[in-house]
């Protein structure tokens, strides 16, 4: 074979190896090329199974599948076994004169006496380790240089080995990614199990029951409650405990997206749909196909987008901004809001039909002040969490600290409690959280010794007297004008002034 022909052959083999990521397809292509270029009657790629010390035929040219599956060699057995064992190539001019040639495939027995074959077998190496062998049968030709054929096959074997290494690397990375993906999914499922929502109060038990009832279905869920009560945690539990758990879970905070971009964010847009749309963008609905879409702060969406959202909920289809093609999606909606949607429907800022479509299965998250029995459970949970994060071994809360936690009204709900405990952990240098580690906002009048000294009636009387005197000062003792300042009648003003012993003449 001329040098230019060898270069062309190797180039074709290189292309064939890089064409497929599947090993067998690549190897079959290589054998086809060798068949047409080297006058090959038959070609075989054998791979060593190191666990069983056994050699299997991976791919073969002009061999049946049953023969490929049936034939196996021991290490060192026959020519192929010896090449893999020693790592040295073998070239046999006439296989009929070679006693070690086993012909286990039995295809050569069918040849006629005058159809003599030559055999070349070279090792396939991965570094210094022999992983297999490449062998070729070709008609015997006394003018053909077996040495040159052996060299050429050795180069091809090296290329095959590199391809095997690359494919093993890709396969290993895929397996690692699959394992990591499974680990993360398992972690998410464990993290967002219903039992991981902290709470033991009657109201929270109702929440747990409702989550367990709705999560197995595909019904739309509307989570209601004040800010900081854990609405997103409920959405997570609904998704990760549902049949859609292996699908995507896409979250959108509708209040954080500008009004002119919310439609594009939800439904996507086509290239050139508006200024700045330099390429096509997939919306959150498309990304959440076969999964769940969590729409947080749903009450902040404008009326123009509400109409499109209603269509998606009812018809399961939409068009991208600037697009004409209708896109079908299978998405479960979990929405959340801290607004009074019923009032919004009354004043016209929220569509009534969309409200009823969202309110299929409402779940109400109670504020922390309505679940006082859960405060200490949550506090202990956050204490353990932030203690680990900050490397601190804090055991408990002191009794005054517990009293302060229980007496506070928690307007920021669970989120405020979590921030409070994190701050306390950072300040604490011992094993106990004391009252002085808690924020000043938790200090009550009893704790700070600042309880009011006056009764409510006395305090009101003092305030009224001060306001009457201030009004008379501003009007230079004019009772009619002073009554106007306080937006009351002259009769009531005079009665109150007499009751508190205020003299008009003192301010003229």
Buried (B, 14 or more C-beta within 10 A) or exposed (E): BEEEEBEEBBEBBBEBBEEBEEBEEBBBBBBBBBBEBBEBBBBBBBBBEEEEEBBBBBBBBBBEEEBBEEBBBEBBBBBBBBBBBEBEBBBBBEBBEBEEBBBBBEBBEEBEEEEBBBBBBBBBBEEEEBBBBBBBBBEBEEEBEBEEBBBBBBBBBBBBBEBBEBBEEEEEEEEEEEEEEEEEEEEBBEEBEBEBBBBEBEBBEEBBEBBEEBBEBBBBBBBBBBEBBBBBBBBBBBBBBBEBBEBBBBBBEBBEBEEEEBBBBBBBBBEEBEEEBEEBBEBBBBBBBEBBBBBBBBBBBBEEBBEBBBBBBEEEEBBBBBBEEEBEBEBBBBBBBBBEBEEBBEEEBBBEEBBEBBBBBBBBBBBBEBBEEBBBBBBBBBBEBBBEEEEBEBEEBBEEBBBBBEEBEBEBBBBBBBBBBBBBBEEBEEEEBBBBBBBEEBBEEEBEEEEEEEEEEEEEBEEBBEBBBBBBEEBEBBBEBBBBBBEBEEEEBBEBBEEBEBEBEEBE
